[in-house]
C-alpha cells in the first residue's frame, strides 16, 4: 500500500512520521472554495477537494505481478471556530491580533476534516470524517498578545496559533484529540484504515 499526503504542512508530516507511516507528499492544487458555513462541513469539503485533486493525478501503477498498485491519499483541513465565526489563517498582523484577542480567556473549537481516497483491489473508496476538539486559553495580556503576533508562528495557522509552539504557554486545557488540533487526527485516521483492512506502519 502506498500512502500519499495531500499537504505540504510540516506538522501533518511529523504526525504521520510519529506513527511509523512511510509516505510521500503531493501537494494539492485544488481551488479551496466551499459554500459550507458549518465548520464540520467546511473542513470535510475542503479535505475532500484536496484528496480528490491528488488522487485524480496519480497514474495507474503496477507492481511486479502486473497488478494495479494500491494507494491511499490523505487530505486534511483545519479551522478554528469561535463566537460563530470560522477562523482560517490570518491575513496579516491585525487579523492575527483580532483572532488571538477573540480566543484569549475563552473556550473555542478546532475542527479538522480528513478525506481518505482509498484505491484498493482496483476500486476507489472515499472515507470522509471530522474531529472536534475544545481548546481553552488562559487570559492573555495585551503585551503577551503583541509579543505572540510579532513572532512568525501565527501566520500559517488556523486561528493564528500553534498549540504545539509558543502558544502552548497560554493553553489552559483541551477536551478532545490533541493531534487533531495540530492538524491531523491520526488515531481516528488509523481506526478508519483498520476498518478497510489497511496496515499503516511497516
N, C-alpha and C positions, 0 to 999 in steps of 0.2 A: 504494500500500500504506500502510495506517495502522498505526502502531506504538503499543502501549499497555503501559505498565509497571505491573504489579500490585503496586506497592510505594511506600511513602512515604519510603523510605531516600534521604537526600541523597547518599550515596556511590554508590548504583546510578545515580541520575540523572546524577551527574558522569561516571561511566564511559561512559554512553550518549552524553552530550554530547561526550566526547573523541573518539569515533569518527564524529562528524558525523551521528548519528541524530536525526531530528525525531520527537518522540513526545509523548504526553500521559500523565498519571498518573491511574490509577483504583485506589484502594486497596482491596484485597480485604477482605471482611467475613467470610470463611470462618473457621469454628472450627478452629484449628490443632491438631488432635488426631490422633495416629497411634500405632499399636501397634508400629511398627517399632522394633527395638532396635539394628540395624546402622546406623552413621552414613550410609552411602551411601543405603540405602533410606529412612531418616528424612528426609533433605533432599529426595530426589526426590519422596517422597509429599507433603510439605508444599508444595513448589513447585507440584505439580500441583493441590492443593486451592486455592491462591491463584489460579493462572491459570484454572482451570475456573470458579471463582466469578465472576471478572471477565468472562470470555468469555460466560458464560451470561446476563449482564445487558446485553450490547451489543445494541441493537435492530438490525433489518435496515436497512442504509443503502444508498442507491442513488446512483450517480454520474449525470452529465448524460445518459448514454445509457440510463438506467433499469436498469443492471446492478448487482447487489449489490457494494458496496464491499469489497474485500479488506482483511483486517487480521491482525495478529499480536499476541497477548497474551503478555507475558513475565512469568513467575512465577519467583521465586528464593527460596532459603532457605539459610542458612549456619550451620554448627555447628563447634565445636572438639571434637576427641576426644583425651582424654589419660587414661592409666592405666585404660583400659577404660571410661571414663565419657564420655557426651555432655554437653558444656558449652554451654548456651544463654546467654541474657543473665542476669547476676547479679540476684538478688532484692534484695540490699541490700549494704552495705559489708562485712559479714562474709563474705558469699558471694563478693564480688569478691576479698577478701583470700585466701580459700581457693583460688580459681581461679588467681590470679596466682602464688601460692606453689607450686601444682602445676606450673606451666609454667616457673618460674624454673630456669635451668641445664639444661633438657631439650629434647628434640625432641618435638613433638606434630603432629597432623594437623588440617588445616582442610578440611572438606567443604562444597562448595556445589552444590546441586542446582538445575537450571533446567528449566522446562517452557515450551515454545513451543506455544501454541494457534494454529494457522495456518488462517485461513479464506481460501481461495483458489479461484477458479473455482467458487464456490458449494458448496465441500466443506471440511469441517473435518478437519484432521490434527493429531495430537498428537505432539510430539517431546520426550522427557524424557531428561536425561543428568546426570552429575555430574562434578566435577573434585576431585581430592585433592591437597593441597599440604602438604609437610612444612615446618614452621617451627621453628627452633631459637632459644631465648632464651639470652642470657648470664645468668650467676648474678646475681641482684639482691639487694642488701642489704635488711634489714628496713625501713630508712628509705626506701629507694627504692620499695619496695612500698607503704608507708604514704603517701608523697607522691603516688604514682600513683593509688591508690584514693581519695585525698582530692580529686582533680580530678573533673570531670564526665564525663570521657571513657569510663570503663569501663561505664557503666550501661545503654547501649542497644546493646552489642556482644556478640556471641557470644564466650564465653571471657573476657569482661571486658577486652578490649584492642582497640586500633585500630592496625594495622600502619602506617598512613599518618599517625598522630598522634604524641602524646607518647611512646607506647610504642616508636616506631621507634628510640629511643636504646638499647633493650635487645635488638634483633633481631640475632642473630649471623649468620643466613643462612636462605635458603629454597630448597626444591627443588620447583619446580612453577610454577604460574601465580600471579603476584602479584595480578592483578586479581581472581582467584577468592577470595583471602584478604580483599580489600577488600569483596567481596560479590557480584561477578558476573563470570564468566569470559567476557569479551566476545569474545576471539579465537575460542574454541570456539563461542560462540553465532553469530558471523558465519559461521564454517565451515558450521554446520548450516543457516543461512539460505541460503547459497550453494547447498547441495545441493538445496534446494527451489526454486531459481531466483529467489531474492528478493534485491534490492538493498536495503541498509540505509541508505545515505547518499545525499543528493542531490548 
